[in-house]
């Protein structure tokens, strides 16, 4: 009778980058998985001897990493990629994006666009994402159906949106959805005030109180707050916010701090809007930061990426309209190139940093026993001769998302041989054309 332990899956790779401990690349290592969780890591030969394996996957020229975490996106915007993209951000939001959203966005739109976005993210090695869209219940259902991990934003605003007609209605719908998903192990929720639809100090105070009561996270896009203040000064964007109710956001973090929002569980989106004093304020209050380098750069903003202690800086793609792609490897490369950060640092932001920002660091973000088996393999091909110390550089500066060969979510195979196995690629590929004519008509209206 065998005395070996049993494991459902053993993934052996040429290199393993566990992320924790930092700056570690292990040659010829493997990960054992059972019941959707990592049960052991170690030299491949040692784990083969230790476990009775149901399935063995060998990747001789690949790097094995934790799944990437897209800490901020608007996945349904995959259906809006035909829109022009010209900065500055606030003008683009109010004059180009928001009017089309008002006319086009529906439950069906969010469902189809989010499904398409999830497929693109999985193909690129993203196994967890934080989403912000109207009709968040549809985004949550799409993520659950694809067996991916998601943090779904609960939109709140003073002005009417296609989802709710008032601040009170937004909060009521948000709380009902919170009750529906409070026990879900894969779908989490957070509160997301919508600057473009108006955010009064009264609304932000209500959000803070509800979030404190529910122990919920809150995320606010700083660049949009700054843009709102600049718009008020110039007279642009009239009608989007009620100037009598909307606070002035020349120093958004200080004003959010005055309202009691800066705390552990608060996330500032848009690193380019943070100066040194702002970063110190975030750090002092245990808050987090998300950088979306490609969208910021395309919309004409500075995009420095600062690293907060405790892995509290994550990377996001923002809207795929602005970023062009839901590609976290490209975001990591942009962060490194524009901020001078090391490859290992931006890989940590793209994994454990994003997990920490979303409050999921105990579950995902690194390859450690007990964590969920959200894992990816990247085919390094001709780069296989690189010394182990340079593997992070090879991934950040030399690899693309097309080299993601395998993806597992909680030990469940999602991508194999760079092909989706959990979603129908042909069906999803038809969605943009199905929506394109309607979007073009609304954009031209």
Secondary structure, 3 states (H helix, E strand, C coil): CCCCEEEEEEEEEEEEECCCCCCCCEEEEEEEEECCEEEEEEEHHHHHHHEEEEEEEEEEEEEEEECEEEEEEEHHHHHHCCCCCCCCHHHHHHHHHHHHHHHHCCHHHHHHHHHHHHHHHHHCCEEEEEECCCCHHHHHHHHHHCCCEEEEEEEECCCCCCCCCCHHHHHHHHHHHHHHHCCCCCEEEEEEECHHHCCEHHHHHHHHHHHHHHCCEEEEEHHHHHHHHHHHHHCCCECCECCCCECCCCCHHHHHHHCCCCCCCEEEECHHHCCHHHHHHHHHCCCEEEECHHHHHHCCCCCCCCCCCCCCEEECCEEHHHHCCCCHHHHHHHHHHHHCCCHHHHHHHHHHHHHHHCCCCCCCCCCCCCCECCEEEEECHHHHHCCHHHHHHHHHHHCCHHHEEEEEECCEEEEECCEECCCCHHHHHCHHHHHHHHHHHHHHC
